[in-house]
Amino acid sequence: METKEQPQLAFQGVDILSVKFNILGTFTNVEKNVKIDCTPKVFYPKEHPEQFNIIADLELNCDGCFELSVKAVGVFNLSQDITEELKRRFVNANAFAIMFPYIRAFITTLSSNMGNSIGRIVIPPQFFNGELEEIDNLEGQESQ
């Protein structure tokens, strides 16, 4: 089966910038409710107008079991011949949905490789809607 490159949007991958994991007690995925908080943001590098980054600060916690925070950056390239409206649509509707499974897989792999200290954490698929907040730099500062 031949696959064709999507000429307008190219996903370059996800970089995990930081991880903080505190184990507070025993965790089994079946018994506990994992709380997830994530508000993705978008960064448009001025030196690369064809590129944008999605920054995700993800917080997971399970009372009495664990606290986990992950900061990840997804890198995307857009063709230069698209409209601003289409660009916004890619950013707000597609980009985080494309990168989130990679973050989910990272968390599952990390927790699976921690031995008997904690059970495997499997995050269910998430749905995110709405316009992403634009920031001025990758450290997460809001635009003015």
Stockholm file with secondary structure:
# STOCKHOLM 1.0

chainA/1-144         METKEQPQLAFQGVDILSVKFNILGTFTNVEKNVKIDCTPKVFYPKEHPEQFNIIADLELNCDGCFELSVKAVGVFNLSQDITEELKRRFVNANAFAIMFPYIRAFITTLSSNMGNSIGRIVIPPQFFNGELEEIDNLEGQESQ
#=GR chainA/1-144 SS CCCCCCSSEEEEEEEEEEEEEEECSCCCTTTCCCEEEECCEEECCTTCTTEEEEEEEEEEEETTTEEEEEEEEEEEEECTTSCHHHHHHIIIIIIHHHHHHHHHHHHHHHHHTTGGGSCCCCCCCCCCCSCCEEESSTTCCBCC
#=GC SS_cons         CCCCCCSSEEEEEEEEEEEEEEECSCCCTTTCCCEEEECCEEECCTTCTTEEEEEEEEEEEETTTEEEEEEEEEEEEECTTSCHHHHHHIIIIIIHHHHHHHHHHHHHHHHHTTGGGSCCCCCCCCCCCSCCEEESSTTCCBCC
//
